Each structure stands twice: as C-alpha cells, then as structure tokens.
C-alpha cells in the first residue's frame, strides 16, 4: 500500500512539471492573437479570406481551430496553396490564388461541335481555375465521346499562363476512330436463332452499309433498351418466364471495337387459359366488353395483346363518358399446364364532364386555331374517342413539333380538365428543289410558303418550277375556317407551259385561276367544290403532226365547275398500312367559255397489313370518262396514261395514236388497276428503304376524231415489276423496273423508271 502511494505522488509530480513546461499548452492558454494578417492575395479581399477563419484578433491561439481554418480555405477552391503561421501575437495567412480562366477552347474536335462540348462541362471564362475541376471536365468530355461510340477518344488539358494571374484553358482532343460493334452473341436461345434476335434489337454489328446510322456503335443506354426489346419479343411469342440474365459489352484490347454478349433464359411457352371481364360499373356489361378482347383462350400467350385489350376497353368506356376508369389485368399462371388465365378487372369510375380546356406552349399560333380543332368543349360529356380525334386533328395542322393532350381531375369528382400542350415549329418555308426522272428529265423549283400566316392557320404559297419539258408558276391561298365555320376556302392562280413535242408534236400553255372550298360531310367523309377559268393554248404544232392535232391548234377558254367527295379511314396519309380511300368527282365545262363537256373521275384503294405492319398489300383502281356536250372533246381535255400512272409504259405510252407520226392523241375513257406489295428489304427502318412488287392493268380508249390513220384499241394492257423507294439524305429516290405482259404493237413501253428529287 505504501508503494502505491509513493508511485501516485511521483506520477502527479511528473504531470505537473510537464504541464508547466509545455509551450503548446502555454500558447493555447496564454497567447492572445493581436492581429490577423493576409498576404499573397491579389483579387480576393482580406475580409473575404478572414470570413473563412475560425480564429480572429482578440481570441486565444488554438491549433485545432487554425487547422480547421486551413481546411476551410482550401475547400473554397479559390486558392492553389494556403499556409497559416504565427509570428509572436500576429497570425499570418499566406495564400496563393488560383488563376481566373480568360478563354476556354477546344481543339481537334470534328465530330462534336464546340457548343455541344461547352454545354457538358462546368468551367467557363471568368471562373476560377482548379485542377480538380479541369479533371472533372475532362471526364465529362470523354463521356460525351463514349456516348457517340468513340471509346478511344483522349482529352489533354493545356494551360497557357497570362498576366494578372489569368490563364487560357485549351482541351486538346484526339477523337480516335468510332468504336464499332464487332460481334453480337446470344447464349441460351434455343427457340429463336441469333439472326432472329439480332433483328429485334436496336444495336447492330458494324457493316459497310451502316455509314448513315450510329446503331453500330456501343451505347450503354441502347444496350439497356435492347434488354427490354428482347423481353417484349419473347413475351409476344408466349415465353412469359423469359429473362435476360446478363448483357455484357467487352472492349477489345486495341480499343477498336466491342463484343456484346446477351445471356438469356427462355423458359417455357405458354398459351392463354380462361379469359374473363369483371366490371364494378353497374351500367357496363362485361359481356358487351368481350367484343374488345383480343386475347383468345387456347392461342399462344402474347403480352402485346393484353395491352391492346386494355387500351380497347379503356377507349370503349371513354366513349361512354367514364374518363378515369382503371382496367387491370389479373394474371393466373398455371406452370404445370403452361396456361395463363387473364381476368380484366374494371374499377368503378364516375361519369365525367369537361370542366376546362387549357392550351399552353403556343407562342405564335392563336388559341382559337387550336381550340377549333378540338371535338370537345367545356361542358361536354367526356369522350375518349373525341379526345383522341382532337389530338389527331391538332397534330394534323402540322404547326407543332409536339402535341400532348392529357387530362387531370377537375374541381369535382365528375369533372375533368383537358390540357393541350404544344411545341411550335417553323411553318415558313423557303425551299429550293432539284430532281431528275426518266419522264421529266432535269427539273428545279423554288417555293415560298407560310402555312400558319400571322398565327391564324392560313396557308399562303408561291412557287416556280422549271424543267426541260415544263415550266410552272403558281400562287395559292387557303383559309381553313372561312366565316368561322369548318369550311375551307381558297384560290389558285397559275401558268403552265408543257412541251409535248416528243410524245404528241405540240406545246400546251395553261393560264388561269380557280376558286375552291372544302367541308366535312360526316366523319371521314369530305366534300370539295371548285370553279376554274383557264385559257388553254395549243401551238408549235409540228408540220408532221396528224390532222387531228393540227386542227386542234389555237386557244380555248374553259370555264368549269366541279366537286369531289372523299371517304377515307387510312391510318396514315403518307405511308398507310390499313384502311381505304375512295374519291368520286365530276367536272362540268360550259358555264361560258368555248368548251362544253362533262368529266367523271373515281378512284379506290385499300391497304392490308400482311405481317406486323411491315409487309403491306394494297389494291386499287382509278378511272375516268369525259364526253362533249354537243361537241367533240378537245385535245387538251383528254386523258393520258403511262409513266407514273401506268408503270412499264412511257408517259402517254398507251391509247389512241396516229400511226404515221407515232403521236399520242389521248382518250376519253381510261382505267388503271394496281396491286402492290410493300416490304422492308432488310436494312434498318431509319434508312427509309422499302421494296415493292406490283402489277398494273388498264387501258385508254375512245377518241372523237375519225381520221383513218388513227388506231384505237380498248384491249387490256398489263405490266409487272419491282421497285425500290429510298428516303435518302439527298432526297426521295424511286426506282421501278417493269415489263409489259400485255400491250399493242404501237404502244411505247419503258422498262426502267427513275425519279430523284431533293429540297434544301
């Protein structure tokens, strides 16, 4: 016990001696800072530096606070170096400021412009330069290049020192070669070949013909999308348990390409079991909705058909006024029998009325131009079909890049608010065109057009077209809602000169104007009426031309009135896949003028999807008949067939003809029937290349002239062929190769047809 007491006394004495002689503790407890002095700063004020310190004049010196102050100054990013030292009672803060960026530039970038790179990085002129920020921006630039498929790209920052602690920062970029996809492999696929799966994903192997696409470069986001595409493909083929185990992209050692590997588990193939519809809505009978169900018991399971059924049931309920119904498929999977039963459960929703229609995003286009296209108005019972039609009509204006029509709950449970959000695009056009075809030779045109004049939806057009065989100038104006009604009205003024010397031995000049109006008759049925006054002149008749053409030389004033009725339910006006279009019209000439005749014209075409909207069959017929009212039909009013409207024959290649001169005379009656199969040629869809195979059948006959040298036969002509359409970067290109199967000896055939045109 005595030893322990002696040891404790000794330890206390040693501790007291240490505390009394330690300069550190002495400074902390006894030295009071009299001044804080900042040195080395050029741009940054002393008070700014001092604001980051945890010590100040009049406070004791504390090493821990000084250390934290040092870290705080470094964390500002304003300084390249900072040191804090004590000189007696004075605390000296010595700083070296980071320079300011004077100018920022990119060098070596050809594939990606400066604006795109500048938008990705954080550094800017007049921002403080730090190495950390530069390295972060280097990584951002490399990421941009990797997104574009250039994984070999390198970036080296260069700093140019300037006076007044400023620098120019230059990112020197070596873009390297595009890192393509050398090979795409699949493992675990037993029911579908590698080539089948390759056609379902968006990533492609690098091939020479992919120069217009970037789908053969590696993109992690695209790879994620491909996983989803594979899943959708297998779910549409009945493989409900399918999953992508992994999708790995491996960069080759020389960094010039990727090997992509998909590992999949296909699972078992299912078929649909029992299908049922259950509804919580009293007024809605499940049996009535079964007609909208596309999933059929016993058929192969297809997730796309389930989604399609949900959309159709929702649409049908929307027509009844139920805006916020929830159709939920309940899946019952029988793994033993490989059956999937589906019950479509319809949750109760109230009948809804339109409370308000909000239109946003239109800067130039007036509100009423959009609102008049809406088939719903405030106070109307909500109808999904009318809402969808309204969205289609607004898009059909072609004034907007984006049209989004959404709905949200109104102030009460039975009210809904419709929001129409649009993004305007340029509607003014100044276009110069050039083209070549075997029927028109070289042509050029200039067109100035404004499709949304003053934001009122009016269309004003001026065009000039010059070709080796024709020259045209025309001016047109259209008011789509004349007198604030769904009634379009407009006019055209035109002059056309056509050279028919090669085909018929004369020139034709047409100068005149037309007044026109269009109006809806019923849904999908539209009527158009017009009046035209045209002066037609036939001159420069060759001396070798037949008598029938020579006696037609001169001028004719033609006053005509006509109408057209159009019935159409095509799903797309440019590239239809389903639906039909029928037109019927008549033109009566004789309301004044020199010519009296009646022309009747009709056409019909129908489209049938053969395979998933990629292969489309169309069949159609067009025809016309004109006869004089107490006089012969003049040369300029007769029909002419061949070229674009009858492939396999030259322009004006069939019909009545003078044997001696070989001149085409036209005819009073014609018809052409066509059947065409449109299909992809194996190239990616974005290339816009489609193949066609077709057969054209028709005739052109009847002529009022009875000269003995004229031959006229109503015999059927026919031609078969193949074609190619390419929406190329240089303009649309169309190639047809057709061989006549049935023809007369005097007909003029044309096996190869080529059309090219572009606008810029």
PANUDO-708273 format. One record per residue (C-alpha): z, x, y. Coordinates in steps of 0.05 Angstrom, whole numbers, plus 32768, in hexadecimal, padded with zeros to 4 digits. Layout:
ZXY
...
//
This chain:
800080008000
80118039802F
7FCD805A8020
7FA8801A8032
7FCD80148075
7FBC805D8087
7F7280518075
7F6F801280A2
7F8D803780DD
7F5B807080D4
7F1F804180D1
7F35801C8110
7F3D805D8136
7EF780748122
7ED780328137
7EFA8035817B
7EE0807B8186
7E9980668174
7E99802B81A4
7EB5805581DD
7E80808C81D6
7E40806281C4
7E0E806481FF
7DE8802781E3
7E247FF981E6
7E3980188228
7DF580098247
7DF47FC2822C
7E377FB08248
7E3A7FDB8287
7DF47FE982A5
7DDB7FB282D4
7D917FB282E3
7D877FBB832D
7D3B7FB4832F
7D007FA28302
7CC27FCB8316
7C7C7FBB82FC
7C497FF482F9
7C007FF982E3
7BEB7FB282F4
7BAC7FA8831C
7B9A7F5E8319
7BDA7F3E8300
7C117F328332
7C567F528328
7C777F0D8327
7C487EF882EF
7C5D7F3382C4
7CA77F2782D5
7CA17EDE82C1
7C997EF38278
7CD77F208278
7D1B7F09825D
7D407F3A828A
7D427F3D82D6
7D657F61830F
7DAF7F54830F
7DB57F4A82C3
7DD17F7C8291
7DA07FA8826A
7D977F898224
7D697FAF81F3
7D5D7F7081CA
7D467F498207
7D1B7F84821D
7CFA7F8581D8
7CEB7F3B81DB
7CCF7F428221
7CA07F788208
7C867F4A81D1
7C7E7F118203
7C527F3C8230
7C267F5181F5
7C1E7F0981DF
7C007EF58222
7BC07F1B820F
7BBC7F358256
7BCF7F7D8245
7BB37FB38219
7BF57FDA821B
7C3C7FCC8234
7C7A7FF88236
7CBF7FEC8254
7CEE80258266
7D30802E828B
7D38805E82C6
7D81805B82D8
7D8C801382EE
7D41800782F9
7D187FE482C2
7CD07FFC82C4
7C9A7FD182A3
7C5A7FFA829A
7C1B7FD18288
7BD37FDF8279
7BAA7FA18287
7B737F888259
7B2F7F89827C
7B0B7F4B8294
7AC87F3A8274
7A927F4082A9
7A567F2C827F
7A4C7F168236
7A0B7F1F8212
79EB7F1B81CD
79B77F4B81B3
798D7F488174
79937EFD8169
794F7EDE815D
795F7EA5812D
79997E888155
79957E8381A0
79C87E9B81D3
79DF7E5581E5
79F17E44819E
7A197E848194
7A3B7E7E81D8
7A537E3881C5
7A747E538186
7A9D7E8C81A3
7ADA7E8981D0
7ACF7EC581FE
7AAD7EB88240
7A9F7EDF8281
7ADE7EE582AD
7B0B7EDF826F
7B3C7F16825C
7B1F7F458227
7B497F5281E8
7B367F7281A7
7B537F39817F
7B297F0681A4
7AEA7F30819A
7AF67F36814F
7B027EEB814A
7AC07EDE816E
7A9C7F108141
7AB47EE78105
7A9D7EA78126
7A577EC38131
7A537EDA80E9
7A687E9480D4
7A307E7680FC
79FE7EA380D9
7A1B7E938096
7A137E4980A3
79C97E5780AF
79C47E7D806D
79C87EC58088
7A027EE58063
79E87F2B8070
79F17F2480BB
7A1E7F5780DE
7A3A7F568125
7A537F93814B
7A747F89818F
7A647FBD81C5
7A8F7FC68203
7A727FE38244
7AA87FFA8274
7A9F7FE782BE
7AC77FF682FD
7B037FCC8310
7B197FC582C8
7ADE7F9A82B4
7AB27F9D8276
7A6F7F83825E
7A747F6A8216
7A367F6C81EA
7A337F5081A4
79FE7F78817F
79E57F4D8145
79BE7F618108
79A97F1E80EB
79917F3980A9
79657F128079
79717ECA8067
799E7EC7802A
79797E987FFB
798B7E767FBA
79717EA17F81
79877E737F49
79AB7E317F3E
79CA7E287EFA
79ED7DED7ED8
7A1E7DF17E9F
7A387DB67E76
79FC7D897E82
79E27D6D7E40
79C07D2B7E53
79997D447E90
79717D837E96
797C7DB87ECC
793B7DA37EEE
79537D5A7EF1
79947D6F7F11
79717D9E7F41
79487D647F5B
79897D3E7F6B
79AC7D727F96
79997D887FDC
799E7DD37FD0
795D7DF37FB6
794A7E357F98
79237E627FC7
78D87E597FBF
789E7E6F7FE9
788D7E287FFE
78D37E1C801B
78C37E3F805D
78CA7DFD8083
790F7DED8068
79547E0D8067
796B7DEA8028
79607E2B8000
79977E4F8027
79E07E4E8012
7A0D7E1E8039
7A537E0E8020
7A517DC9803F
7A0F7DBA801C
7A2E7DD17FDA
7A667D9F7FE4
7A327D697FF2
7A0D7D7D7FB3
7A4C7D707F8A
7A4D7D2A7FA5
7A037D207F98
7A0C7D357F4F
7A477D057F48
7A1F7CCB7F65
79E47CDB7F37
7A0E7CDA7EF8
7A357C9B7F0E
79F27C787F17
79DE7C8C7ED0
7A1C7C707EAE
7A487CAF7EAA
7A877C947ECA
7AB37CCE7EB4
7A857D047ED1
7AA37D3B7EFB
7A8D7D7D7F18
7ABD7DB17EFD
7AA77DE77F2D
7A707DFB7F5D
7A6E7E467F68
7A417E6F7F95
7A3D7EBA7F85
7A1E7EEB7FB5
79F37F207F95
7A0B7F697F9D
79D37F797FCF
79E57F397FF6
799E7F1E7FF5
79AA7EDE7FCF
79D97EAF7FAB
79E27E977F64
79FE7E507F64
7A1E7E357F26
7A347DEC7F1A
7A627DE07EDF
7A637D957ECD
7A847D677E9B
7A567D2C7E8D
7A857D017E64
7A6F7CC27E3E
7A3A7C907E54
7A557C4B7E64
7A367C067E6A
7A4E7BCA7E91
7A7F7B9B7E70
7A947B577E89
7A817B487ED1
7AA87B157EFA
7AB37AFF7F43
7AF67AE57F5C
7B007AC97FA2
7B3E7AB77FCA
7B137A907FFB
7B167A457FEC
7AD27A358007
7AAF7A6D7FE2
7A9C7A607F9A
7A9A7A9F7F6D
7A627A807F45
7A377A7B7F84
7A427AC57F91
7A2E7ADA7F4B
79E57AD87F63
79F57B147F8F
7A107B3E7F55
79E17B757F3E
7A0F7B907F07
79FC7B707EC5
7A257B727E85
7A067B9F7E51
79DE7BCA7E82
79EC7C137E8E
7A267C1E7EBE
7A0E7C2D7F04
7A3E7C397F3E
7A067C2D7F70
79FD7BE67F57
7A477BD97F61
7A417BEF7FA9
7A027BC67FB2
7A257B887F97
7A5F7B927FC8
7A2E7B978002
7A087B587FEC
7A487B2F7FE2
7A637B468026
7A217B368047
7A1F7AF08027
7A667AE1803E
7A547AFA8083
7A1D7AC68087
7A547A92807B
7A7D7AAE80B5
7AB07AD88090
7AAF7B1980B7
7AEA7B3F809B
7AE87B318050
7AFA7B688020
7AD37B6C7FE0
7AF67B9B7FAF
7ADB7BAC7F6A
7B117BAF7F34
7AFB7BDF7EFD
7B137BD87EB5
7AFC7C137E8B
7AF97C0C7E40
7AF37C547E28
7AF17C417DDE
7AB57C137DE5
7A987C377E21
7A987BF87E4B
7AAA7BEE7E94
7ABB7BA77EAA
7AB77B977EF4
7AD97B5F7F1A
7AC67B557F62
7B047B3D7F86
7AF97B1B7FCA
7B367B1C7FF7
7B407AE28026
7B267AE8806D
7B217AB680A7
7AE27A9780C3
7AD47AC18101
7AB27AB58144
7A957AE88174
7AC67AF381AE
7AA17B2981D4
7A667B5981CE
7A727B9E81ED
7A367BCB81FC
7A447C148209
7A1C7C55820E
79E17C388235
79D97C618275
79937C4D8289
79837C108260
799D7BD0827F
79D07BA88257
79A57B6A8252
796D7B918230
799C7B9E81F6
79C07B5C81F8
79817B3381F2
79727B5581AF
79B57B3D8194
79B07AFF8168
79F97AF18173
7A1A7ADC81B5
7A627AD281CB
7A7E7A9381AB
7A4E7A938170
7A687A908129
7A667AD7810D
7A2D7AE480DD
7A227B2680B9
79D77B1980B0
79CE7B0D80FA
79F77B4A810B
79CC7B7680DE
798D7B5780FC
79A87B658142
79B37BAE8132
796D7BB38115
794F7B928154
79747BC28182
795D7BFD8159
79177BE1815A
79157BE981A6
790E7C348198
79347C4381D8
79707C6381B5
79807C9F8189
79BB7C7A816B
79CE7C318165
7A127C208146
7A287BD88142
7A707BD0812C
7AA47B98812E
7AEE7B968139
7B237B61813A
7B287B378179
7B647B1B819D
7B6E7AE78166
7B657AE9811B
7B277ABD811E
7B047AE78153
7ADC7B27814E
7AC27B588182
7A7D7B778177
7A737BBD8192
7A2C7BD7819E
7A2D7C2281AA
79EA7C4281BB
79D37C8881CC
79957C8881F7
79597CB581EC
791E7CC68216
78EC7C8D821B
78BA7CAF8248
78817CD28227
784F7D058240
78287D188203
77EA7D4181F7
77C87D3981B4
77937D5B818C
77737D49814A
773B7D528119
771D7D2480E4
76DE7D1F80BC
76D07CDC80DE
76E37CEC8126
76D97D388129
77037D5A815F
772A7D2E818F
775E7D3681C6
77887D0581EB
77BA7D008224
77ED7CC78229
78227CB7825C
78517C818247
78957C63825B
78B07C348226
78EE7C20824E
78D67C1A8295
79117C1A82C6
793F7C0A828C
79217BC48286
78FF7BCE8243
78BA7BC98260
78817BF48243
784F7C178271
78177C418252
77DD7C6B826B
77B07C91823A
77717CBA8238
774F7CCF81F7
77137CFC81F3
76EE7D0C81B2
76AA7D24819D
76957CDC818D
76C27CB281BA
76E47CB081FD
771A7C7E8210
77457C6F824C
77787C36824C
77B37C1B8273
77E57BEB8255
78257BC6826B
78547B9B8241
788F7B708257
78B57B618216
78DC7B268233
78AE7B018263
78D27ACC828D
79137AE0826A
78FB7AC38229
78EB7AE281E6
78A37AE681FC
787E7B278206
78467B2B8239
78187B63824D
77D47B7C825F
77A37BB3824D
776B7BD28275
773B7BFF824F
76F97C23824D
76DC7C40820D
769C7C6681FF
76877C7081B6
764E7C99819B
762F7C77815E
75EF7CA08160
75FA7CBE811B
760D7C7D80F9
75E47C48811F
75BA7C6A8155
75DC7C508194
76177C5881C4
764A7C2181D3
76717C1A8214
76AB7BE88219
76CD7BD9825C
76FF7BA18265
77457B878265
77717B59823B
77AE7B2E8248
77DD7B25820D
781D7B0281F9
78487B0281BB
78817AD581A3
78AB7AC88165
789A7A89813E
78D07A8E8109
78F77AC780EB
78C57AFB80D2
788B7AD380EF
786C7AE68131
78317ACC815A
78067AF1818C
77D17AD581BB
77A17AF981EA
77677AF28219
77347B2A8224
76F87B358251
76CC7B6F823B
768A7B898253
76667BAA8218
76297BD68222
75FA7BEF81EC
75CD7C278206
75AE7C6A81F4
758C7C4781BA
75627C798192
75177C6C8190
751B7C6E8144
75517C398142
753F7BF8811E
75267BBC8146
75687B98813B
758D7BCE8161
75597BD88197
75597B8E81A9
75A57B9081AD
75A37BC481E5
75C17BAB8227
76027B918244
762C7B57822C
76687B36824E
76977B1D8218
76CF7AEC822A
76FE7AE081EF
773F7ABF81DE
77647ACA819C
77A47AC68176
77C77AEA813C
77FF7AD2810F
78277B0880EB
78587AFC80B2
787E7B3B809D
78BC7B4D8076
78AD7B98806D
78EB7BC38068
78CC7BF98093
78917BF680C3
787D7C3F80B9
78887C4D806F
78967C0A804C
78B27C098005
78B97BBE7FFB
78A37B7D801B
78617B608033
78397B558073
78067B1F8080
77DB7B1680BE
77A97AE180D1
77837ADA8112
77467ABF8134
771E7AD48172
76F17AA28197
76BE7ABE81C7
76997A9181F7
76C97A7D822E
76967A958260
766F7AD58255
76307AE2822D
76497ADE81E5
76607AA381BB
76807AAF8177
76BD7AA3814B
76DD7ADB8123
77137AD080EE
773C7B0A80D3
77737B0E809F
77997B438079
77D17B478045
77F77B818027
78337B857FF9
785E7BC07FE5
78827BC87FA2
78B67BFF7F95
78A67C1C7F51
78DC7C517F4B
79197C567F79
78EF7C4C7FB9
78CE7C8F7FAD
78927C747F88
78747C387FAC
78397C0C7F97
78137BE57FCD
77DC7BB37FC7
77B77B917FFF
77787B718018
77587B6A805D
771B7B448072
76F67B2180AA
76BD7AF280B9
76987AE780FB
76607AB6810B
763B7AA5814A
76457A62816D
75FD7A4D8174
75E47A958178
75E17AD58150
761C7B04814D
760E7B40817A
760E7B87815F
764E7B9D8181
76777B648163
76657B70811A
76957B8F80E9
768D7BD680D0
76AC7BF18090
76B67C398077
76DE7C778088
77277C668094
77227C1D807E
76FA7C2C803E
77077C708021
76CE7C917FFB
76997C7B802D
76867C958072
76977C7080B1
76667C3580B2
76537C4D806C
76477C09804B
76287BC7805E
75E57BB1807B
75B87BEC808C
75727BFA80A6
754F7C21806E
751D7C44809B
754F7C6280CC
758D7C6080A0
75B47C3F80DA
75F07C1380CA
75EC7BCE80E8
76307BB180D9
763D7B6E80B9
765B7B2980C6
76897B27808A
76B27B5A8065
76EF7B658039
77127BA38020
77487BA17FEA
77737BDE7FDD
77A87BF27FAC
77CF7C327FB6
78077C577F93
78327C837FC0
785D7CB97FA1
78827CFA7FB0
785F7D3A7F9C
789E7D607F88
78AC7D807FCB
78ED7D717FF1
78ED7D308017
78F67D52805B
78B17D728054
78927D2D805C
785D7D378026
78477CFB7FFE
780F7CF37FCB
77E47CB57FC2
77B37C9A7F8F
77897C5E7FA3
774F7C307F95
77287C0C7FCB
76FA7BD17FBC
76D17BA97FEF
76907B97800F
766E7B8A8052
76357B598056
760E7B24807E
75E47B3280BC
75BF7B0280E9
75837B2F80F1
754B7B2380BE
75217B6180C9
74FD7B748088
75167BBC808B
755F7BA78086
75847BAA8043
75C37B818039
75E97B787FF9
762C7B567FEE
76387B807FB0
767D7B9C7FA5
768A7BE57FB6
76C47C0B7F99
76E27C507F9E
771E7C737F80
77417CB17F99
77807CD87FA7
779F7CEC7FE9
77D57D14800A
77FE7D058048
78267D3B806A
78507D3280A8
78497D7C80B9
78697DA280F3
78247DA48112
78177D59810D
78067D2580D8
77D27D3B80A6
77AD7D0C8076
777D7D218040
77557CF28014
77277D027FDA
77027CC47FC2
76C87CB87F93
769E7C787F98
769A7C527F56
766E7C197F6D
763C7C1E7FA7
75F57C107FBD
75C17C467FC2
75BE7C41800D
760A7C478017
76247C888034
76607CA4800E
76937CD78025
76BB7CF97FEF
76EA7D22801B
770F7D078058
773F7D2F8083
77687D1A80BF
77957D4680E9
77B77D37812A
77F17D518152
78167D438193
783E7D7281BF
//
